[in-house]
Amino acid sequence: MSEHTAQMSSRDGRWILYVALMGVPVSQWPEHDFGPVDVPTPAERSRALTALGFAFTDGAEWEWAEYPERPDDDTSPVRLLTSVRVRSRDGGLS
């Protein structure tokens, strides 16, 4: 079973969910664009992951972190990032 990290972040008011696949170019990572909406609900995120071919690993929970847009600048706008462990639904690399 292949496990990966799914992440979701916002830029310019658009929430993007993607699955980081090690050894695969970023341009080929599966992603879902929620568009210009409020923070997608856990159910909306789950449906998007399912559509991308992934499922949560046992006991997985979304974890939130914040990071500055400009590192080492404490006046920089803060960005939010959430992540969760997922597995390929087919057991292979999606």
N, C-alpha and C positions, 0 to 999 in steps of 0.2 A: 504494500500500500504506500503510495506516495503522499507525503505530507508537505504542506506549503504554508506560507503566511499570506493571508488576504489582508489588504489594507485599503482604507478609504480616507481620502483627504479632499479638501475644498480649495479651489483657486478661482478667483473671479466669480464667486457665487455659485459655482457648479461643483457638485459632489461626484467624485470619480472613485469607483471601487475596482481594484485590480488584484490579481494573484501573482505574486513574485515567484517566478520559476527560475531556479538557479541553473546556470549554463545556457539560458535562452536569452536572446537579445530582448531588451526592454520593449522594443517596438512590437514584439510578438507575444507579450504577456496578455492573457485574457483580461478584458476590462469591460465595465458597464458604466455608462455616463448617465447619472440621474438627472442631469440638467440643472437649471436654476431653481432649486427647491430648498425648503428647510431641510435640516438634517434628516436623512432617510431613517425610517423606523427600523428596529431590528427585523421585523417581518419583511420589509421591503428589501433589506440587505440580504436576508436569507433567500428570498425568491431570486434575486439577481445572481447570487452564488450558484443556486441550483441551475439556473439557465446557462451559466458558464461551465457547468459540469462538475461542480464541487459540492461538498457537504462538510459540516462542522465535524471536527474530531471529537471524541467522547470528552465531555466536560468542558469544552471550549467556551470561552466567554470573551466578548469584546473588551479590549483594554484601550483606554484613551490616553494620549500624551499630547503635550503642547511643545512647540519648538518655535524659535524666532525666525522670522523671514530672513533676517540678516544676522548670522551668528556673531556672537560677541558684541551685540548692540542691544542693551536692555531697554531701549526706546523703540525697538523694531516691533512691527505688528506680530502678534502671535498667531500661528497656524495650528489647527487641530489635526491629529492623525489618530485613527483607530485601527486596531489590528486584531486578528483572530486566527487560530490555527485551523486549517481545512485539509481535507483529503480529496483526491480525485475520486469521483463517483464510480468510475470504471476500474479503479485500482491502478491505473497507469498514469503516465504523465499527460495531463490535459493540455 
